[in-house]
């Protein structure tokens, strides 16, 4: 019996050690984010047989709200919802020995234990260890800073034309911004709104010239530059907007205000481990996507790259994976 007891104890010790190893596995790579960069990184990491964990709140990134995307290379046009679905399906195709996926999860911190040894923590308390980290968390929409803008959010002030635009059919609406997103929003609204006025704070539009020309040619479209938004007017819902243009204050009636004034990178969880730039973006080496911390790479809209598009984000993630693979293999 003593020998049997010893054998049982040994079996339990062995089983316990196996469970401990499973629970406390160290990954080669943890990818944080599920947009085009996250999905591209996951596919390439799995194909290179790096033991990888992808953590994301959802797949698709910012484009999930887009009604129609015409510049995703290889696809003539696709909705944001369908693009998100395709990204998810492509990543899940490789789920298995080389790729684990944790969806519906938010990361709230990264701890550096040593070079090429990190612990990634989630808001629900999970902790995962990894030799390398790829940050592809994208960015969120910048909010309108004007009196009553927060009061009337979702009551006429909206940040998603594809989500809320049809509600304002046959109404007068305003678009705030001057980049491609603002003009694309205006183009979408022109299909069913009574009129669209675009208000831009600067003298020059940032959108592509061909897009500007096409949108402004619509007889239902008006655009003003050098505008400062002062106040959102309304009672229960928006009924107007007050702004200053060329020194003159004006109030015009509108039922909806669509805000397209840029993005704020989702990078707060990286501080103070990584020093962010003045716009809260992650500085990276454009040759490799390396950050200032050895073992951490970043790609996509959360970085200080000059241009941000779905195709660029995916390409930057692929570039990062090439460097990650080489770097981790050099580490042994």
HELIX and SHEET records of a PDB file:
HELIX    1   1 UNK A    2  UNK A   23  1                                  22    
HELIX    2   2 UNK A   36  UNK A   47  1                                  12    
HELIX    3   3 UNK A   61  UNK A   65  5                                   5    
HELIX    4   4 UNK A   80  UNK A   93  1                                  14    
HELIX    5   5 UNK A  161  UNK A  164  1                                   4    
HELIX    6   6 UNK A  165  UNK A  168  5                                   4    
HELIX    7   7 UNK A  180  UNK A  190  1                                  11    
HELIX    8   8 UNK A  209  UNK A  216  1                                   8    
HELIX    9   9 UNK A  268  UNK A  270  5                                   3    
HELIX   10  10 UNK A  300  UNK A  302  5                                   3    
HELIX   11  11 UNK A  310  UNK A  331  1                                  22    
SHEET    1   A 6 UNK A  99  UNK A 103  0                                        
SHEET    2   A 6 UNK A  52  UNK A  56  1                                        
SHEET    3   A 6 UNK A  26  UNK A  32  1                                        
SHEET    4   A 6 UNK A 127  UNK A 135  1                                        
SHEET    5   A 6 UNK A 117  UNK A 122 -1                                        
SHEET    6   A 6 UNK A 107  UNK A 114 -1                                        
SHEET    1   B 5 UNK A  99  UNK A 103  0                                        
SHEET    2   B 5 UNK A  52  UNK A  56  1                                        
SHEET    3   B 5 UNK A  26  UNK A  32  1                                        
SHEET    4   B 5 UNK A 127  UNK A 135  1                                        
SHEET    5   B 5 UNK A 296  UNK A 298  1                                        
SHEET    1   C 2 UNK A 139  UNK A 141  0                                        
SHEET    2   C 2 UNK A 263  UNK A 265 -1                                        
SHEET    1   D 5 UNK A 157  UNK A 158  0                                        
SHEET    2   D 5 UNK A 256  UNK A 259  1                                        
SHEET    3   D 5 UNK A 172  UNK A 176  1                                        
SHEET    4   D 5 UNK A 195  UNK A 199  1                                        
SHEET    5   D 5 UNK A 221  UNK A 224  1                                        
SHEET    1   E 3 UNK A 227  UNK A 234  0                                        
SHEET    2   E 3 UNK A 238  UNK A 245 -1                                        
SHEET    3   E 3 UNK A 248  UNK A 252 -1                                        
END                                                                             
